[in-house]
Structure formats: structure tokens, C-alpha cells
Amino acid sequence: MAPSGSSGMSVPEDGPTSCGLQFFGAVSASISHELKNAIAIVNEHAGLLEDLAALAERGRPIDPKRLKQTAAQIARQVQRADGIIRNMNRFAHSIDDPIKTVDLPEMVCFLSALAERKATMAGVVIEVVCRDASFSVQTRPFFLLNLLWLCLKSLIETIPSGAVVQLGADPNDRGVVVWLGCEHLNRSVETILHAVREQAGPLLCALEAEVAIDGTTGRIALSVPKIICDA
Amino acid sequence: MSDKVLLVDDETDFLEVMAERMKAREIDVTTAASAKDALSLIEKESYDAVILDLQMPEMNGIEALKALKSKNPDIQVILLTGHATVQKGVEAMKLGAMDLVEKPADLKVLAEKIHKAHAKKMVLIEKKTEEKIRSIITQKGW
């Protein structure tokens, strides 16, 4: 039986796993779409080089500037694809250790990278405000990433296009608080909280985490213990 | 007469290079980086085909397809997608898309589809003109 967390919810045996599979699927699909876009651009540049070569064969000289420009654009897409694959690899390895010490601000940055496409599709901008900080907790990294993803996803799906989501993390007595803020949150914060609790009940239990609205800031605050009981 | 195409994709690098290659094939191409821009362009201009990316910010390809079709039911739309699934294809066809092409696209194949769209548009125009003439003849009783 999975541990019953401070959220007081019962955990179905396969709760976090089934949640995790959905998360894995969603992130993998998003990554493959991004890669396809980069590949499509490289493909067009390869086609353009073929076109230029065909013209050169017919006697039209090739402008070296044009070639340099194309090479630079291909290199940019290769770099983009490399970044996507790096994230994909890191994401795949996040499941290697069931419990691990993780740097929270680093995880928040990683979450932002994973959710960037989803945010862009919704016309939302993610701003990470804890990039330079460093503090860690001993937790279940994949489940925590999954929980943060669910919070961010619910937020993105609720706020209007053009909104900015702020992501941050602060250490506290219990461990760490990861927070999500947005100026358009006021009216929908309860809806988002309800959606997160409904979808992420098993994860909250498995992580001994709590999700609430910060009374002072109005942000969604996710409290994670410094060390998980099972560690 | 060259084929007139509206290419819609939020990836501007893709738009630029694809447009350049299409122009080299004597396709008269206009680009739009969003569905919103595409919708305002089709109000001003007539195109033989609209090549529409399925995954775009704010308004996705399916929503854009519905909006384009409601503005101009005869418009020929070819959807571009990263991952073509049977389900997506069926949904797009039901909504009146002419075709669905997976990225990375083969420009030769795409150009053929554009040409088919042009031919289809001409048939529709001829049919409409014929109907108009028939209606005038009937009404005037010549």
C-alpha cells in the first residue's frame, strides 16, 4: 500500500504509476512534435541546397553568402534539436532512481523547458524566478516532476492567452515550497486547485506533499518535505 | 497561370525557406505566421490552396480549418502535421480539408497536391459560373 500523505487522500495501488504514464506520454508526444518541426526545417534547407546545386549545374553561379546563411540556419536547427534531445534524455533518466536528492530550482527550470511548447501553444509565457538559487530535497524525482507538471498544465489550461506564469521555489522549515503565480489567477485559483487535487491525489500522497493557495500572495503553493519518510 | 498558395505556419524559419523553394517552382506564395493572419488574408485575396500547419499557438489547425471553411466553403486546405494519425486525417477530411501531409514534406508531392487544389478550384468556379448563367437564363426567360 502506498503511503498515505498529509493530504489525507487514499492512494490507489497504481495511482502514481498510471498518472506517470500519462505524463510520460504527454511529454514524449510534445518532444516528438518539436523534433519534427526542427527536422522539417532542416529538410527544407537540404532541399534548398539541392535547388541551388541544380541551378549551378545549369550555369547560374551560387552566391556564397546564401550558402553560409543556409548553413547557419541548419546549425541553428541542429542546436535546437540537440537541446530537445538533451531534455528528453534527462526526462527519461528522471525515473532511474525512485528516491533521490534533487535541486529544486534546477527542477523548476527543467519543468519550464518541458512545458515550453505547451505554454507556447496556449500563448502563455513561463518565467522562472529562481534560476540562480540552489537548495535540495530528498524526494521521488519523477513523481515530483509529474506533480509540478500537473499544476502547471492546469494553470496553463485555465488562464487566458498572453498571460505570464511565474515559477519559483523557496526553502522553508518543512522543506521547500514550489509556487506558481499568475496575475490572472484570482478568479480561477480554486478551480485549478480542485483540478490538481483531483488529478494528483496519488502523487501528493506518494510525495507527502501539500498543495494550497498562499493566502498572502494568492499563488498556488506546493509544499514538499525536506526528506521523504521512505528515504 | 501559376498556382497561388497561402502558407501558414508559426515556424518562421520554415515559412521562409519553404516559400523560397515554392517561388523557385513558380508558385505564387504568400506566408502567414498565425491562423489569425491567414484568416484576414483570405478575406482580401483568393488562393488556390492554403497549406496549414496543424499545431499552431492559440488557434490550432483544426480550428483554423473550421474558420477558413466558414469564411469560404470552397477554399482548398492542405494540412501539414508533425504526426499524421488516421483519426486526425478523418477529422480533417470531415471538416473539408483536401489533404493531410506529414512533416517533413516532400515539396514535389506538395506541389502536385497544390496543382490538384488549383484544378479543383477551377472546376468549382466553372460550376458556379454555369449555375449563375443558368439561373440568369431561367429568370430572364430568354
Interface residues (C-beta under 8 A of the other chain):
Chain A: A29 S32 H33 K36 N37 I39 A40 I41 V42 N43 E44 H45 G47 L48 D51 Q73 R76 Q77 T120 M121 A122 G123 S161
Chain B: E11 D13 F14 V17 M18 E20 R21 A24 Q55 M56 P57 E58 N60 G82 H83 K103 P104 A105 L107
